[in-house]
Amino acid sequence: MMNLTIKQCKAFMALCKYRNFTRAAESVYLSQPAFSQLIYTLECSAGVKLFTRSSKKVDLTADGEIFQRIASNIIHEFNRGVREWRDYLHQAQSQISIVTLPSIMAKLLPEYIQRFTLQHAGSRFDIKDLPSEHCLAAVINEHFDMGIVGYLPRDSALEHHKLLSEKFYLVLNKHHPLAQKKQVELKDISHHTVIRFAPSTSIYQSLQMMEWPNQDIKYIEVEQLSTLFGLLLSDAGITFLPELTLYMFQHPDIIVRPLRGSPLTRDLYLIKKPGKILPGQSQQFYDFMLEQSRHPDRQTAALAAGHQK
């Protein structure tokens, strides 16, 4: 079986071009003895003479002419493959891969991206919006380089950094009895129906930290925001939502009230797999978000910008 290398093909094509061992060797940055040995091993591997040699010139044999076309095609395909690989590496290095919650993708992430691209023009983003548990799985399984999530399981082994905290608000129908209050305390929700999300969501996990009044509270559990929206419109109950989700509930019949005296917040975390080396601009964007988290004034501005959009 013929054992052919790209180095041999390039040496062969150089000798076809220059028809002189010294000049051909120089063109591929080899000494003449090393070059001559390369041509010799190529002919041995091919099983035929590819060149005729004399003291005055070097010519292709009939077999050499056939092999010239083959070697030219091999080099062309090799160079094309190298270009494709370099393009792939460049794309992988320049693309920022991130998975996050829909509310963060719609309201907070654009603010980060806008600031980042002012410093890094031409940055490319691969972004996916998923529920929290799917965000965690996507980062653990390395489908994405990093993520922004609204809660972390207690046994999470992910590397994580708190980006910011957002307040919860009471959201209800304008005809609900509590709508008459400008501010609502948690004790006021006794004997009312609360619409809450499924346990897998970051909103549910954050609300689990709240000390609810131990009085008669009925619950309706939903998984979809569209279902929650419909229930609010029909005045079936009240709900608690973090600030970044409020834009989805803008309707004349739905109002938002702050919670007086409540420290209830949802913490947002930047996550990645421990020990993972992020490629190119993904690492730069990761570091950029960490730097933003160290400046509360910037975080407040980002949250306010997201809330207003």
N, C-alpha and C positions, 0 to 999 in steps of 0.2 A: 504494500500500500504506500502510495506517495505521501510523504510527510513534508508539506509545503508551508513556508512561513511568509508573512507579509514582508519581512526583511529581505528574503530571497527574491521575491517578486520585484521589489523596488530596486534591488541591485541589478537584476536582469534588465529592467526597463532603462536603467541608467546606462548600461552597456549597449543596449539597442540604440540609444540616443547618441552617445559620444563615440562609439566604435573604437574606444581606446581605454585600456584598463586603468591607466594613471588618472585620466580626467574623470572617468566614471567613478573611481574610488573616492576622489576628492569631492564629487558632487553629493555623495551619501555619507561623507565624513568618516571614511574608513581608510586604513593604510592599504597600500596595494596588495601586500601578502594576504591580509585578512579578506580583502575583496575577492581576490583570486580564489581563495579557499571557499568562499561563499558560493561563487559560481560553480566551482567544482562539485560541491555537495549538492547543489541544485540539479546539475546534470546527472549525477549519480542517482538521485532520487527519481528523476524523470525517466531514467533508463535509456536516454538518447543524448547525442551531442546536440546542443542548441546553437553553438557557434563554431565557425571555422576560424582558426588563428594562423596568422603568418607574421613575419617580422614587420610587415608594413601596415596590415589592417586586420580588423576583426569583422566578420560577416555572419549573418544569420544563416543557419541551415534551413531546409524546408520544414523540418520539425520545429525549429526555432521560430519561424514565421507564424506557424499555427499557435505556438505557445505564447507568442507576443500578444495576440488578440485575447487569449485567456488571462494572461497576467494583467493586462490593461483593465479588463473587466473586474478582476479581483480587487485591484487597487481602488478602482472607482467605487465599488460597493463597500469596501472597507472605509474609505473616506466619508462616504455618505452615512454609514453607521456611526462613525465617530462624531459627525456633526449632529446626528439625531440624539446621541447620548449626551453631548454637551448641551444641546437645547433642553433636554429633559432635566439635567442637573440644574441648569440656570432657572428653569421654571420652578423646580422643587425648592430651590434656594430663595426665590423671590416671592413665592406664594405663601400667604399667611393663612394657616388652617385653624379655624376656631368653631366650636359648637356652643350654643347658648340657648337660653329660654326665649320664647317668642317676644315677650315684653321687653327683654333686654336688647334683643336684636332690633326691635322696632324703635326703641326710645333712647337707650343709653349707649349702645355700641356705636351708632353713627357719630356721636360726639367724640368718642375716643378716636375713631378712624379719621375724622376731619382734622383733629389736632395732630395725629401721627403723620398724615400725608402732607401736612405743611412742612414737615422736616424731611420726609422721605417720599418725594414725588415719584409717581409711577408704581407705587406699592399695589400688589394684587391680593385680593382676599377670597378665600374659599370658606363661606359661612353657611352653617346649617342650624335651623331652629328646631329644637326638640324638647320634650318634657324633661324634668330634672333627672329622673332615673336613667333615661336614655342618654342624656349628656354625660353622666358619670360613666356609663358603659362604653360610650364612644371614645372617651379619653383613655380609659383603662385598656381597651382593645387596640389603641393607637390608630383608630380611624381618623382622628383629628389630633393635632398637636397640643391643643389647649382648650379650655372651656371656661365659661362663666356660669355659675349655678347659684341657686337661692338657698340651698342647704347642703350639709354634708352628713352622711350617716356616721354614727359614733365610731364604727369600726373601719372607716375609710382610711386606706393607706395612701391616698393621693397626696401629692405635694400641693398645699393650698395657702393662699394669702387672702385676707379680707380686703376687699376693694372699698366697700362703703356699706352703709345701712340706710334703708328706706323705711319711712313710717307707714303704718297701716291706717286706713280710714274706714269709717262706716259708710256703706253704700246702700241706699234704700229707695223705695218708691216715694214720690212726693206726697202721696196720700197716706202714707204710713204714719201712725201716731207719733213716732219719734222724729218725724220730719219737722215738727214744730220747734224742736230744740236746735239752737245754733251750735251747741256743743253737747256731746253725749258722753256719759261715763259708763263704764262696764256694768255697773249695778243697774243701769237703766234698761238693760236688755232682758232682764228677768221676765219670764212668762211670754217671751216672744219666740218666733220661729227663726232660726239661723240657718242660712244656706251655706254649706261648707264644701270644700273640695275633697277629692279622694285622698287617702293617706299617702299615696306615692308622690304627691305634689309638694313643691317647696312652700306653697302658701299654707297647706295643712300642717306641715312640719313646724313652721314658724308659729302658727296659732296654738300648737300644742304647748308652747312655752308660756301661754297666757293663763293667768289664774281666773277662771270663769266663776261667775256667781253660782253658788250651789242652790239655785232656785230653778223652778220649772222652766227649762229651755228645751224646745223641740228642734230637731235637726232634720234638714233635707240634704242628702249628699249627692253631689254631681261631679262629673268628670270633664265636661266641656263648657267652655266660656259661653257658647251660644245658648246652652241650656240655662245657665245662670242668668244670662241677659233676659231670656224669656220669663223666667220666674220672677225677676225683679219688676219687669213690666206689668206682670199680673198681680203684683203686690203679695206674692206668696211668702215672703220673708225678707230678712235683712242679711247682709253679708259684710265681711271685712276683707279689704283688698289693699295690697301694697301700692305705693304711689305710682310706680311705673306702669301699672295695669289700668289706671283710671281712664286713660284716653279711649279705651274700648267700650266705655259705658257712658259716653256723652249722648244724652237723650233728654228731651224736655221733661219727661216724666221720672227721670232718675236723678237723684241728688247725692251729694257727698258731704259728709260731716266729719270734722276732726274728733278724735277721741281724747277727751280731757283727762289729764292725769295718768295716761297710759304710756308706758315705755315700750309698747309693742313695736317691734321692727323686724324687718327681714334682712339678714346679712347676705351680701353678695360676695362670692368667693371666686378668685381666679385659680384654676386647677391645671395640673399636668401630671403625667405619670412620673413617679420618682426615678431619678437617674436618667431620664430621657434627655438627650441632647437635641434641642430644637434647631431646625435648619435655618440658616440665613436670617431673613427678615422676621420670621416667626419669633426668634429669640429677641430681636430688637423690639418687636411689638409687646412681647411679654414683659421685658424690662421697662418699657415705656409705661405700661399700665401699673406696674409696681411703683414706679416713681410717682405717678399721679396719686396713688393711694397714700403716699406719705405727706400729701399736702391737702388737708381738709378743705381749704378754701376752693381748690380746684374741683374736688369731689362734689362739694355743695353746688358749684356752678354747673357741673355736668348733670347732676340729678335735676336741677332746676330747668336746664335746657331740655332734658328729656321729657319732663313733665309738661312743658309748655308746647312742645311740638305736636 
